[in-house]
Amino acid sequence: MTKYIDNQPIFVDLGFDTNPLKPILSVSLDVSETQCADKHTHPRAQLIYSSKGTMKVVTQKSIWYVSPNQAIWVPGMNEHQVFFLNDNHIRNVFVSPQCAKALPRQFFALNVSPFMRELILKVVGIGNSYAMNGVEGRLIGVLIDELGAMKPTKHFLPLSDDFHLQLVINKLLKNPGDTRSIEYFAEIACTSSRTLSRLFMKELGLSFGNWRRQLRLLTAVEMLDKGISVSQISSELGYNSPSAFIEMFRKEFGVPPGRYDSNVESYT
């Protein structure tokens, strides 16, 4: 089964190679402003990592905006689609089903430490012709150990297949700067504001206000990566002033948006 980016067969084929003698298969590919042709699954688990450029990863339950200081863990046979938002240097690894049994079985984003980054780049540089009983195999083993120690970050946007929530979520995804009250969105969802509030907490683990705040912050990261000014972002995302947006961004990411750089380490 072959997936395409820009009409070229790409690395997704590696996800269908279940050879247990190759616990790790890797790929290196540079792309620009493109996406996977459609949603897909494969038996191998996958660490989706771009050493340069921001990605958007969409699953049935979540959306992540992923900068080069982060990666996404995708368990085997879980549907996902990746959007490469600018110039991306893809450096991905696929883990065999046998090896992945001892690794996490849920999607999550993770911070990529400097050590993990260099290890990924080294393993990708090895290629897929290696012997497990040599130096290269030992490096593969270290990467597998590091994958077992992965810890999730909180910077993602949970989704839901609940009918009422989908009506609200789809409207806000189209306009993250919409500041209207929960009562307005409850009418759209054909329910009460109290019920809608409970649904957000039950299905998404966030209040309506916190979910919308998370959407704005992740949208802001994407806009910053495109070079859009802070003043324009704050206006389009419904903040009362640039200073209000800057303060909210600083609380979440530890730096003001003017100092945020998706291509350097550690803001989370």
N, C-alpha and C positions, 0 to 999 in steps of 0.2 A: 504494500500500500504506500503510495507516494503522495506527499503533500507538496505544495508549491509556494514559493515566495517570488514575486515578480516573474511568474511563469517558468521558474527554474525548479527542478526537483531538489529538495533540500534534506536536511538532517533528520527529519522525523522518521525516515526509514530505519535509522539506528534503533529507535524505540521498539521495533518489532523483532530485533535480533535477540533471541533468548538463549544464546550460547552460554552455558554456565561457566565455561573456561575463560570467558571475558567478563569479569564482574563489572568492569567499567568500560564504556565506550564513550568517546568524546568527539566534539566537533568545534571547529573554529570557522566563523563566517562573518563577514562585514556586510551590513545592509543599511539602507537609508529610507526612512519614512515609508514603511511597508508593513505587512502583517501576514500571519498564517492565513492560508486560503479559507479555512473554516475551522470550526471546533473539531477536536479530534481526541482520541485516546490511543494509548499503546501499552503493551505489557510491561515494559521497563519503566521504573521510576525515573524522574528527571530533576536535575538541579538546573533551573533556568537562570543564567547569569550573563549580564552584558557588562564588560569591563569599561565600556564607554557608551553613554547615551541612556535615555530613559525608556522603559517599557511599560505598557499597560497589559496586565494579565487578567483575563476574565474567566471565571468558573461559574458553575451554576449557582453558587452561594456567595461569591465574593468578587470584589474588584481590587486589584493592587496597582498602584503606580510605583514602579521599581527603579530606583536610581542605582548607579554603579557601586554604591556602598551597601547594596542589598542584593538578595537573590530570592527566588521562589522555589520551594520544594513541592514537586508534583508527584504524588504516589501513582503507581501503575494503574492503568485502566480507569483513570479519572479524567473527565472531559475538561478541556481548557482551550483557550485561544490567546495568542500573543500578538500585541500590536507594538511595533518598533517605531517610536515617535520621532526620532531624528537619526543622526548617524550612530549606528549601534555596532559594537564589536561583540558579537555573540561568542561566548566561550562556555558551552554547555557540556554536562556529563549525564550519561544515562546509566542507571544501575540495574543489573540483572534482577529478575524476579526472585531468584534464590537468595541473593545477597540482600535485597530490599526487605525481606521478611523481618529482619531485625531493626529496620529503620522506621521512622514515623509513617503513619498511614493516613494522615490528614494533610491538606494544603496548609501552608503558611509561608509568610515572608520572614526572612532572617537577615540580621546584619552580617556582613562579610568582613571579618577581621583582616588586617594586613597579612597575617600568616595564611588564612584560608584563601585569600585572593592569590597569593603567590603559589600556593599548592595547586589550586585549580589551573592556573596558567601553565604550571610545570607539567601537570598530568595531560592537559590538552596538547601541549607541545610534544609529548611522547608519541601521540597518535594511537592507533588501535592495533598495531602489531607489536605485542610485547609478551614477555614470559613472566609468569607470576613468581618464578623461583629466582629472579634476579633483582637488581637494584630498582628497575622500573616497577616490578611487581610489589616491592616493599613500599614504594611511593603510593601506589594504588591502595595498598593496605592502610596507609596513614590517612589518605583521603576518606576511605570508608569509615575509619574511626572518627574522623572529624564530622562526617555526616551524622553519625550516631549521637554527637554532642550538640546538634543544632538546637537553638532556642528561638521561638517565634518573637516577632516584634508586633506592636499594636497598630502599625500604620497601614491599615487596609479598610476597605469599605464592605461590610457584610450585606448580603442580599437575601431575599426570601422569595419563595414561590407562593406565598399566601396571596390570594386574589386581592384583598383590600390593600395590603402593603405594596403590591406591585403597581397599583394605580398611582400611589403617592410617590414611590421610588422612581418610576419612569418619568413622572412629571418633573421631579427635582433633578434627575440626571440630565434632562434637557435644558434646565435652567437652574444651576446651582446657586445663583444669586437671588432666587425668589425668597423674600423675607416674610411672606404672609403667614398667618398664625396656624397653629395646629387645627383650630376649628375650621378654617377654610379647607385644609387638606382632608379633614374628616368628612366634609360634605362630598368631596371628590370620591372618597373611598366608600361612600354610602354607609357610614357608620358614625358613632359618636366620638368626640375627642377623647373621652375616657377609654373607650374600647381601642381606639387607634394607639393611644399612649401605651396601653397594656400589650398590644401586639408588637410594638417596637421593642419593648423590653423582653418579651417572651421569645420572639423569633430572631432578633438581631443582637440582643444583649446590650443595647444602647437606648437611651431616651430619644425621642424625636429630635429634640434640640441638639443632642450630642452627635446623633447620626448626621444631621445636616451640617454641623460644624466640621465633622470629619470629611464630608464630601467637599466642602469649600476648601479645606486645607490641602487635600490631595489634588483638587483641581488647580489650586494656586501653584503647587509644585510643578505640574505640567505646564502651566502658563509661564512660570519663571524660566523653565528650561527652553521655552520658545523665544525668550528674550523680551517678553511683555513687561512693561514698566510696573512698578509697585502701585503707583497711583491708579493706573488703568485696571489692574487686578482687583484692588480694593473696591473700586467703583462697580465693576462687573459682578463681583461676588456679594454685593449688598452690604458692605461694611459702611458705617457712618462716616468714616474718615480713614485716610491712609494710616494714621497713628494707631487706630483701633485694630486694623488688620495686622500691622507690624507687631503689636503687643501680643495678639493671639498667636501669630506665627512663632514668635520668640518663645512663648510658653511651651509650645508643642515641640519645636525642633531645636531649641537651645541657642539659636542665632537669629538675628533679624533677616528678613527675606533678601535684603541687599547684600548679605554676606553668604547666602545659601549658594552652594555650588554642588550640583548633582555628581560631579566628576571627582570629588575628593572624599576622603574617609570621614565617617563619624559625625552625624548630627543627631543620632537617636540612641 
